[in-house]
Amino acid sequence: MSSVFGRSLSFPLRVGADGRLVWSEGEDNIRESIAVILKTEPNERIALADFGAGLSRFLFEPNNAATHARIEDAITRSLATVTYRLVATGGRERISVSVSLGSL
C-alpha cells in the first residue's frame, strides 16, 4: 500500500547500496520537502520568484534578537500556508505553520 504522503527522489540526492537513486516517502519526504523550501533562495527557481526562504543569507549575520526575528519572518513567509494535493486520494490539503525562535 502506498503512503498518502507520496514519494519522490530523496533530498539531497543520493545513491543506495544497490547503485540506484534513493527514494523518499512518508514523513521523511515531508521533512525533505520542507528542507528544500528553507534552503532555496528567492528568485532561484524560474517562474517561482517567491519560492524559498533563503536562509543561507543569515549564515554570517550576528546571533542576536534582530537576526532571529528576520529568520523567523523568512521561515513564516515561506511556510505560512502550504497547499498540496495528495497523490493517492487526489484530495487537496492545506497546512499552516507558525515558527517562533524565542529570545536569546
Backbone as CSV, one residue per row, in Angstrom:
resi,resn,N_x,N_y,N_z,CA_x,CA_y,CA_z,C_x,C_y,C_z
1,MET,0.846,-1.183,0.000,0.000,0.000,0.000,0.887,1.242,0.000
2,SER,0.594,2.187,-0.870,1.429,3.383,-0.948,1.029,4.388,0.126
3,SER,1.989,5.207,0.503,1.765,6.229,1.511,0.935,7.359,0.924
4,VAL,0.026,7.919,1.713,-0.760,9.054,1.243,0.095,10.303,1.137
5,PHE,1.304,10.280,1.685,2.183,11.431,1.635,2.998,11.492,0.350
6,GLY,2.911,10.484,-0.479,3.614,10.499,-1.745,5.034,9.995,-1.650
7,ARG,5.707,10.047,-2.781,7.056,9.508,-2.899,7.802,10.335,-3.931
8,SER,9.062,10.620,-3.667,9.886,11.340,-4.629,11.349,11.002,-4.378
9,LEU,12.218,11.477,-5.257,13.641,11.261,-5.050,14.067,11.925,-3.752
10,SER,14.999,11.300,-3.059,15.463,11.835,-1.775,16.176,13.160,-1.971
11,PHE,16.207,13.943,-0.903,16.954,15.187,-0.911,17.811,15.240,0.340
12,PRO,19.103,15.420,0.238,19.819,15.569,-1.019,19.836,14.253,-1.796
13,LEU,19.985,14.375,-3.095,20.028,13.227,-3.979,21.171,12.317,-3.558
14,ARG,20.900,11.022,-3.432,21.952,10.092,-3.030,21.723,8.721,-3.680
15,VAL,22.771,7.925,-3.695,22.746,6.599,-4.310,22.771,5.561,-3.197
16,GLY,21.896,4.551,-3.304,21.819,3.491,-2.311,22.880,2.422,-2.527
17,ALA,22.908,1.436,-1.640,23.885,0.345,-1.713,23.738,-0.467,-2.991
18,ASP,22.525,-0.469,-3.559,22.279,-1.221,-4.789,22.662,-0.446,-6.050
19,GLY,23.193,0.780,-5.880,23.615,1.582,-7.012,22.511,2.406,-7.641
20,ARG,21.313,2.348,-7.081,20.180,3.112,-7.607,19.947,4.359,-6.762
21,LEU,19.256,5.334,-7.353,18.885,6.525,-6.592,17.934,6.151,-5.471
22,VAL,18.107,6.794,-4.323,17.266,6.526,-3.150,15.987,7.355,-3.256
23,TRP,14.867,6.723,-2.972,13.568,7.397,-2.967,13.183,7.736,-1.535
24,SER,12.382,8.739,-1.396,11.923,9.197,-0.087,10.406,9.133,-0.075
25,GLU,9.829,8.715,1.053,8.369,8.691,1.152,7.935,8.898,2.601
26,GLY,6.667,9.160,2.767,6.107,9.351,4.102,6.637,10.599,4.785
27,GLU,6.859,10.510,6.084,7.307,11.661,6.869,8.684,12.158,6.441
28,ASP,9.564,11.242,6.014,10.880,11.667,5.526,10.726,12.572,4.313
29,ASN,9.803,12.230,3.420,9.567,13.026,2.226,9.076,14.422,2.584
30,ILE,8.226,14.527,3.580,7.726,15.836,4.022,8.865,16.664,4.606
31,ARG,9.679,16.058,5.475,10.823,16.769,6.071,11.794,17.252,4.991
32,GLU,12.074,16.398,4.016,12.992,16.768,2.942,12.404,17.888,2.087
33,SER,11.098,17.862,1.854,10.450,18.917,1.068,10.522,20.260,1.785
34,ILE,10.333,20.254,3.100,10.447,21.488,3.877,11.890,21.994,3.831
35,ALA,12.867,21.082,3.901,14.275,21.480,3.809,14.567,22.147,2.469
36,VAL,13.975,21.640,1.387,14.162,22.247,0.066,13.653,23.683,0.084
37,ILE,12.477,23.894,0.657,11.900,25.247,0.722,12.808,26.172,1.524
38,LEU,13.286,25.717,2.671,14.101,26.569,3.541,15.469,26.882,2.938
39,LYS,16.029,25.960,2.163,17.367,26.151,1.597,17.363,26.848,0.241
40,THR,16.209,26.994,-0.385,16.130,27.633,-1.699,16.092,29.147,-1.545
41,GLU,16.874,29.832,-2.382,16.907,31.289,-2.375,15.727,31.838,-3.174
42,PRO,15.095,32.926,-2.713,14.063,33.566,-3.526,14.650,33.930,-4.898
43,ASN,13.840,33.809,-5.945,14.234,34.047,-7.351,15.162,32.979,-7.912
44,GLU,15.451,31.932,-7.151,16.330,30.859,-7.644,15.604,29.992,-8.666
45,ARG,14.314,29.827,-8.504,13.533,28.985,-9.411,12.786,29.834,-10.431
46,ILE,12.960,29.487,-11.685,12.292,30.209,-12.765,10.788,30.051,-12.598
47,ALA,10.066,31.141,-12.739,8.603,31.201,-12.654,8.076,31.000,-11.229
48,LEU,8.947,30.868,-10.254,8.540,30.748,-8.849,9.367,31.723,-8.010
49,ALA,9.250,32.991,-8.312,10.091,34.010,-7.672,9.944,34.050,-6.157
50,ASP,8.774,33.741,-5.636,8.534,33.814,-4.194,8.839,32.509,-3.463
51,PHE,9.254,31.469,-4.188,9.527,30.175,-3.578,10.847,30.220,-2.825
52,GLY,10.870,29.752,-1.599,12.098,29.622,-0.838,12.246,30.655,0.273
53,ALA,12.912,30.225,1.344,13.137,31.100,2.495,14.477,31.814,2.418
54,GLY,15.423,31.245,1.702,16.726,31.889,1.564,17.499,31.993,2.856
55,LEU,17.500,30.939,3.662,18.138,31.017,4.976,19.654,31.152,4.923
56,SER,20.274,30.811,3.802,21.735,30.905,3.733,22.220,32.345,3.872
57,ARG,21.381,33.326,3.572,21.810,34.733,3.686,22.053,35.143,5.136
58,PHE,21.605,34.333,6.089,21.789,34.655,7.510,23.024,33.985,8.110
59,LEU,23.751,33.242,7.312,24.873,32.440,7.805,25.906,33.267,8.575
60,PHE,26.258,34.442,8.082,27.292,35.246,8.731,26.725,36.467,9.450
61,GLU,25.424,36.456,9.687,24.784,37.549,10.429,25.025,37.349,11.926
62,PRO,24.975,38.423,12.709,25.168,38.276,14.161,24.054,37.432,14.790
63,ASN,24.426,36.686,15.812,23.461,35.839,16.519,22.781,36.689,17.590
64,ASN,21.788,37.472,17.152,21.093,38.357,18.091,19.591,38.350,17.797
65,ALA,18.849,39.055,18.613,17.381,39.054,18.501,16.901,39.598,17.159
66,ALA,17.582,40.595,16.619,17.170,41.169,15.337,17.312,40.142,14.211
67,THR,18.422,39.410,14.193,18.623,38.362,13.180,17.609,37.245,13.372
68,HIS,17.354,36.867,14.612,16.356,35.829,14.889,14.991,36.233,14.347
69,ALA,14.632,37.497,14.527,13.332,37.980,14.029,13.276,37.911,12.509
70,ARG,14.389,38.247,11.837,14.420,38.180,10.376,14.355,36.739,9.881
71,ILE,15.009,35.813,10.578,14.947,34.394,10.225,13.514,33.875,10.416
72,GLU,12.925,34.226,11.540,11.548,33.812,11.825,10.601,34.310,10.735
73,ASP,10.778,35.552,10.320,9.935,36.123,9.274,10.124,35.382,7.945
74,ALA,11.376,35.071,7.589,11.651,34.361,6.337,11.014,32.973,6.337
75,ILE,11.120,32.271,7.462,10.522,30.936,7.562,9.001,31.026,7.519
76,THR,8.446,31.949,8.272,6.988,32.100,8.320,6.432,32.439,6.943
77,ARG,7.091,33.355,6.219,6.608,33.725,4.884,6.703,32.556,3.912
78,SER,7.759,31.755,4.000,7.937,30.664,3.042,7.074,29.445,3.348
79,LEU,6.712,29.269,4.624,5.916,28.092,5.007,4.544,28.451,5.580
80,ALA,4.174,29.719,5.547,2.935,30.164,6.205,1.731,29.322,5.800
81,THR,1.531,29.167,4.543,0.423,28.321,4.075,0.931,27.455,2.940
82,VAL,1.009,26.176,3.181,1.426,25.221,2.161,0.180,24.476,1.703
83,THR,-0.087,24.528,0.406,-1.221,23.809,-0.167,-0.687,22.709,-1.066
84,TYR,-1.245,21.516,-0.964,-0.764,20.401,-1.767,-1.910,19.460,-2.102
85,ARG,-1.676,18.585,-3.070,-2.668,17.590,-3.465,-2.075,16.209,-3.198
86,LEU,-2.816,15.374,-2.475,-2.365,14.021,-2.170,-2.449,13.158,-3.427
87,VAL,-1.355,12.494,-3.755,-1.302,11.660,-4.950,-2.280,10.485,-4.831
88,ALA,-2.308,9.846,-3.684,-3.114,8.634,-3.509,-4.617,8.896,-3.586
89,THR,-5.066,10.027,-3.047,-6.511,10.277,-2.974,-6.966,11.422,-3.865
90,GLY,-6.038,12.241,-4.322,-6.406,13.410,-5.119,-6.963,14.541,-4.270
91,GLY,-7.032,14.336,-2.961,-7.568,15.348,-2.050,-6.621,16.520,-1.897
92,ARG,-7.186,17.709,-1.804,-6.395,18.924,-1.590,-6.309,19.214,-0.106
93,GLU,-5.113,19.535,0.362,-4.889,19.803,1.776,-4.156,21.127,1.936
94,ARG,-4.251,21.700,3.125,-3.551,22.944,3.431,-2.997,22.834,4.850
95,ILE,-1.770,23.283,5.012,-1.130,23.282,6.326,-0.688,24.707,6.638
96,SER,-0.957,25.170,7.834,-0.466,26.469,8.283,0.617,26.234,9.320
97,VAL,1.699,26.988,9.222,2.846,26.795,10.102,3.177,28.114,10.782
98,SER,3.481,28.045,12.057,3.919,29.213,12.808,5.245,28.880,13.461
99,VAL,6.230,29.760,13.322,7.560,29.488,13.853,7.935,30.586,14.828
100,SER,8.428,30.192,16.010,8.916,31.156,16.978,10.310,30.731,17.396
101,LEU,11.284,31.612,17.198,12.670,31.292,17.557,12.975,31.618,19.001
102,GLY,12.115,32.381,19.653,12.345,32.729,21.045,13.420,33.782,21.179
103,SER,13.776,34.086,22.406,14.771,35.124,22.653,16.112,34.490,23.010
104,LEU,17.136,35.327,23.016,18.488,34.857,23.339,18.619,34.428,24.773
